[in-house]
Structures are given as C-alpha cells and as structure tokens.
Amino acid sequence: MKSNMASMILAASAAFAVAPGGAQAAYPDQPIRLVIGYAAGGTTDILARALGEQLGKSLNQSVIIENKPGAAGNLAASYVAQAKPDGYTLFMATVASHGINPALYKNLGYEPVKGFAPVGMVAAIPLVLIANPKLPAKNVEELAALCREKPGTMNYASSGNGSPVHLAGAMFAQAANVNIVHVPYRGGALANTSVMTGETQFSFATLPAALPQVKAGSLRALAVTTKERSDQLPDVPTVSETKGFAGYEINTWNAIMAPAGTPPAVVEKLNQAIKQAMTSPELVKRFQGEGATPKTSTPQELATFVDAELKKWAGVVKSVNIKLD
C-alpha cells in the first residue's frame, strides 16, 4: 500500500513539473507562440514555419508563428524575455539577437544570457553574396573592382541596421577597401527584392531566402560566406577563395529560446520535441532545400555556444567599427 502511494505521489509530481504556472494539465494544453524578429518571407520566418508545423505534430498542439520585426530582432527578443515563463511563448533566436546585437546596441531591451532559458539549436545558415544579374560583375573580385571605380555610388541592401547582412557588407568594404552605401530594409525578403529590381546592386542574403531567386536567374550568386562551399550551390566559390579576402567567414544560425525561469521539465520536453521534429525526412528535406543545415543540441550545449558567439562577434564588431544607438 505504501509502495503504491509513493508511486502515485511521484507520478503526480512529474505531471505537475511539466504543468507551467502551476496548472494541473500536462504541458502543453494550449497553442504555443513562436516569435520571430523579422518579417514574413525571410529566412527565419521560412524555417520557423517549417519547424512549427513539425513541432505541432510532436507536441500534439498548434504552434503559431508570430512576426515582430524591428531593431534587428531586438523588439521580439525583448518581448519574449518579458513573457510569462510557462513554455507558451518561445523565441527563434539568431546570430543577431544572441551574437551581434549585444556588441552593437547600448540598450538592447533584454539580457541575452540572463533573460532566456536555452532550449535547443535548430539550423546553421550560410549567407550568399547576391547581385542584380545586369550588374557587370560575375565574381567577388569584379564586384570589388566595380566598387572602387564608383566610390560611394554602389548600394548594398540588408535586412536591417546591425543585421548579419549589414555586418557582412561592412566586412566586405573593409577587406576590399571600398566606399559603398548601406541601405537597410525591414527584412530579408524586401532587401532581396531591391536587388532584383535594381534599386540596390548587391547584398549578402541568407541562402534559404535567396536560393529560389538564384535558381530562377533573377539573382546572381557571386560567393558564399562560409568556410566551405555550399552543397546547394557547389559551383559558387566562397568569398575567402578570392585574393585579399582570406579568412572572410560569416555563419548565421537559429535556435529556440524560452523566457528565463521556464521550468526545466518544460524546457526538456521542448528540446526533445525539436529533436523529434528534426528526424522528419520532410523537415530535413525542406531545410536542406532552402539552404539550411538542420542542427540539434542540448540546452547546455546551446548555452555554451551562445557564450562563444557573444565573445566572437564582440571582436568582429569592434574590428569593423560599427556603432548603433
């Protein structure tokens, strides 16, 4: 009898542990919001929607994607950091929100480490240097030469001030020793469209968002920013293969974060759901087709990774001397 009673108490405790906010129902018993800091149509949005669909199946609950663009992801990050830590409001973190932005902004509106409970990695994403097909530059060297010929007149688009794309352009200008004009847009989709229409001449777009247009011929891929060539664009060289650009490398990524204080049992359940979602052939194919590499991790591995990213990008931002209020 005592043994049965002890088992019942343990079972009740376990159920309570995954019931956020003290609710008796097992988590999740209502829709989950996955907040992203960029407009619909960009890379983070594309991957979040693909992941959300599979997470919904794993958790047997709806996952609603909520776009809150602005300030390179800071607005969305701040919103989630202040949300109730019950597992029903999550954030799709990026290299911007948890790598670059803390080195750029004096007032983030959130604590990148103390304000969040790491859940798990989702994807690694390369950037691709894209140009308008009519631009008389078919590689990095020719683009750099064109920028030198027309100082201050060549425009490059980005997904916003302080974004990885902005930083990639600044690193390019520094390496090529050229004067180019940065034109920020509210999201990667708008930035890519500006290159297609000729409003701007080039950009360092995320590969998932630009790949369809590259394959369609409406954008020209000059190089990828990763250390090695992309499987999706094997004939496109890396930026670092160009003379004078040795060591040029930028990798972006996505991960899931919850507000600090989210119960460990809820974090673990979400982590396992992400790992289960990543076993879906449909999801893997979708990610790879978009140019993203599916990734998973434990919450602690993500915490260690973010710590390293914060240190790395603080050094990069200082080297290119970008400052934002």
Disulfide bonds with the S-S distance in Angstrom:
none
